[in-house]
Amino acid sequence: KAQKKVEENNFGIRKRLLEYDDVMNDQRTSVYALRRDAISGDKIEVDIMNMMLDLSNLLVQESQGMSYDDFAEFVMAQLSIDLGFDEEFYSRSKEAEIADRLCEHMHEVYARRMEALSTRLYPVIKAVYEKQGSMYKNIAIPVSDGRKQMTLSVDLKKAYDTEGREIAKTVSKVITLYQIDEHWKEHLREMDDLKQSVQNASYEQKDPIVVYKIESYDLFAKMLKDLYKDVLSFLLRSFVPLREEAPQRAAEPKKTDMSQM
């Protein structure tokens, strides 16, 4: 009887652990799918657009009751962009219409930023490829949002063949991938803390696994919102901090990929 009781207890523990793991597995599947898309880059434009749709709806929901000026300040604080519409449209439109217009404006700003990156860098890409294209596969390009600077490795031939558009694609891929990894690591830490804290729910005659599922959903939703905000915030402010001598320095021969321009 004692052995049977121990086995039943161990089975219950394993079952509980599996229930906790199931919650994490569902979240992991969603994040890893997004991460695979960022790595391949095949659907990066679709993923960026979906982030804009989701985030614009979330921002509008959070801004209920705000005046036009307060909402404009709220969006500026989140994404560093204006609203793209006037107070008259804001006052007479439904939430869905405001969210759609905000999403359209985000996409317009994003398209202009990516076009500006391509236009500014293509002369450098063209000069390097035509003079030293046989020597290098990739070229390193610095990209900043005004607060953080990252150096991205871009396929030199693809950037040349697409007249610089490959640069915009690489920027979107790398920034998305970087933010996914950063937010997922932080989320895992928060989920571990949650798993420990919900054990106290039993003292309040609550089922810890039920509390865990509810609060983990809220944590995951917050993580996705913060992820989308940080991805779009960087992309909507992105620029290349080129110096005047950048074309000459970019043409300097290196043993491996091109160095910082």
ChimeraX attribute file (.defattr): number of C-alpha atoms within 10 A of each C-alpha:
attribute: neighborCount
match mode: 1-to-1
recipient: residues
	/A:1	6
	/A:2	7
	/A:3	8
	/A:4	9
	/A:5	10
	/A:6	11
	/A:7	12
	/A:8	12
	/A:9	12
	/A:10	12
	/A:11	12
	/A:12	12
	/A:13	12
	/A:14	12
	/A:15	12
	/A:16	14
	/A:17	12
	/A:18	13
	/A:19	16
	/A:20	18
	/A:21	12
	/A:22	13
	/A:23	15
	/A:24	17
	/A:25	13
	/A:26	10
	/A:27	15
	/A:28	14
	/A:29	11
	/A:30	10
	/A:31	15
	/A:32	14
	/A:33	10
	/A:34	17
	/A:35	19
	/A:36	14
	/A:37	18
	/A:38	25
	/A:39	15
	/A:40	10
	/A:41	17
	/A:42	13
	/A:43	15
	/A:44	20
	/A:45	15
	/A:46	12
	/A:47	19
	/A:48	20
	/A:49	18
	/A:50	14
	/A:51	20
	/A:52	24
	/A:53	18
	/A:54	15
	/A:55	22
	/A:56	23
	/A:57	20
	/A:58	13
	/A:59	18
	/A:60	20
	/A:61	13
	/A:62	12
	/A:63	17
	/A:64	10
	/A:65	10
	/A:66	12
	/A:67	13
	/A:68	17
	/A:69	10
	/A:70	12
	/A:71	20
	/A:72	21
	/A:73	15
	/A:74	19
	/A:75	18
	/A:76	14
	/A:77	12
	/A:78	15
	/A:79	18
	/A:80	16
	/A:81	18
	/A:82	17
	/A:83	21
	/A:84	14
	/A:85	13
	/A:86	11
	/A:87	13
	/A:88	9
	/A:89	13
	/A:90	17
	/A:91	11
	/A:92	10
	/A:93	12
	/A:94	10
	/A:95	15
	/A:96	13
	/A:97	15
	/A:98	20
	/A:99	22
	/A:100	16
	/A:101	18
	/A:102	24
	/A:103	23
	/A:104	17
	/A:105	18
	/A:106	24
	/A:107	18
	/A:108	13
	/A:109	18
	/A:110	21
	/A:111	15
	/A:112	13
	/A:113	18
	/A:114	22
	/A:115	16
	/A:116	16
	/A:117	20
	/A:118	22
	/A:119	15
	/A:120	14
	/A:121	21
	/A:122	18
	/A:123	15
	/A:124	19
	/A:125	26
	/A:126	20
	/A:127	16
	/A:128	25
	/A:129	22
	/A:130	11
	/A:131	11
	/A:132	14
	/A:133	17
	/A:134	10
	/A:135	15
	/A:136	18
	/A:137	17
	/A:138	20
	/A:139	24
	/A:140	18
	/A:141	21
	/A:142	17
	/A:143	21
	/A:144	16
	/A:145	16
	/A:146	12
	/A:147	8
	/A:148	9
	/A:149	15
	/A:150	15
	/A:151	17
	/A:152	18
	/A:153	20
	/A:154	22
	/A:155	17
	/A:156	23
	/A:157	21
	/A:158	16
	/A:159	24
	/A:160	22
	/A:161	13
	/A:162	12
	/A:163	17
	/A:164	27
	/A:165	19
	/A:166	20
	/A:167	28
	/A:168	20
	/A:169	19
	/A:170	20
	/A:171	24
	/A:172	22
	/A:173	24
	/A:174	19
	/A:175	19
	/A:176	26
	/A:177	18
	/A:178	14
	/A:179	19
	/A:180	22
	/A:181	15
	/A:182	11
	/A:183	15
	/A:184	19
	/A:185	12
	/A:186	11
	/A:187	18
	/A:188	14
	/A:189	10
	/A:190	14
	/A:191	18
	/A:192	10
	/A:193	11
	/A:194	16
	/A:195	18
	/A:196	11
	/A:197	13
	/A:198	19
	/A:199	15
	/A:200	13
	/A:201	15
	/A:202	12
	/A:203	10
	/A:204	8
	/A:205	8
	/A:206	13
	/A:207	14
	/A:208	20
	/A:209	19
	/A:210	14
	/A:211	18
	/A:212	22
	/A:213	18
	/A:214	10
	/A:215	16
	/A:216	21
	/A:217	15
	/A:218	11
	/A:219	16
	/A:220	18
	/A:221	12
	/A:222	13
	/A:223	17
	/A:224	19
	/A:225	16
	/A:226	16
	/A:227	22
	/A:228	21
	/A:229	20
	/A:230	19
	/A:231	23
	/A:232	26
	/A:233	20
	/A:234	24
	/A:235	25
	/A:236	22
	/A:237	17
	/A:238	22
	/A:239	19
	/A:240	20
	/A:241	15
	/A:242	15
	/A:243	9
	/A:244	8
	/A:245	9
	/A:246	14
	/A:247	18
	/A:248	12
	/A:249	16
	/A:250	20
	/A:251	20
	/A:252	12
	/A:253	14
	/A:254	11
	/A:255	8
	/A:256	11
	/A:257	17
	/A:258	23
	/A:259	19
	/A:260	15
	/A:261	21
